[in-house]
Amino acid sequence: MYIKISSKSSKNYDINEIASMSLMQNQKIKEIQVIDNNRILITIEDDDEIQGIIYNIDTQEIVQRIKK
């Protein structure tokens, strides 16, 4: 699956490549939201926890993890 961040962007991002960065076997991606031109929020769910990962698409790094 690929995601195009904005209508003006010519670069597509492979969601599997982004999300597989640190997923464990029991985790799954619940939702992906665009925060701004540089960052996306990936919501990950497992059996007993929900966590958000803010990912910078320009630097291809995890900026922050939010656990709930």
C-alpha positions in Angstrom: 0.0 0.0 0.0 1.3 3.5 -0.9 0.3 6.9 0.5 0.6 10.2 -1.2 0.9 12.9 1.5 -0.3 15.9 -0.5 -1.8 16.6 -3.9 1.2 18.7 -4.9 3.7 16.0 -3.8 5.1 13.8 -6.4 6.7 11.4 -3.9 4.8 8.3 -2.8 5.7 6.5 0.5 5.5 2.8 1.0 3.4 2.4 4.2 4.7 -1.1 4.7 8.3 0.2 4.8 7.4 3.1 7.2 5.3 0.9 9.5 7.5 -2.1 9.6 10.2 0.0 11.3 9.4 -1.4 14.7 6.2 -3.4 14.7 6.1 -6.6 16.8 4.2 -9.6 15.5 1.1 -8.9 17.6 0.8 -5.2 16.6 -1.2 -3.9 13.7 -1.7 -0.4 12.2 -5.1 1.0 13.0 -4.9 4.4 11.4 -2.6 6.8 9.5 -3.2 10.5 9.7 -1.4 13.4 8.1 -0.3 16.0 10.7 1.4 18.4 8.3 3.7 18.4 5.2 6.5 16.6 7.1 4.8 14.4 9.7 2.3 11.6 9.9 0.7 10.0 12.9 0.5 6.2 12.8 -1.8 4.6 15.4 -0.7 1.1 16.3 -2.8 -1.4 18.3 -2.0 -4.7 20.0 -3.8 -6.8 22.6 -3.7 -4.4 25.5 -2.2 -1.1 24.3 -2.6 1.7 21.8 0.4 3.7 20.7 0.9 6.6 18.4 4.1 7.1 16.4 4.8 10.5 14.9 7.0 9.9 11.9 8.9 12.5 9.9 8.7 11.6 6.3 11.5 13.9 5.2 14.1 12.5 7.6 12.5 9.1 7.7 12.8 9.0 11.5 10.4 8.4 14.4 10.0 11.8 16.1 7.9 10.6 19.1 6.1 7.6 20.6 2.9 8.2 22.6 1.7 5.2 24.6 -1.8 5.0 26.2 
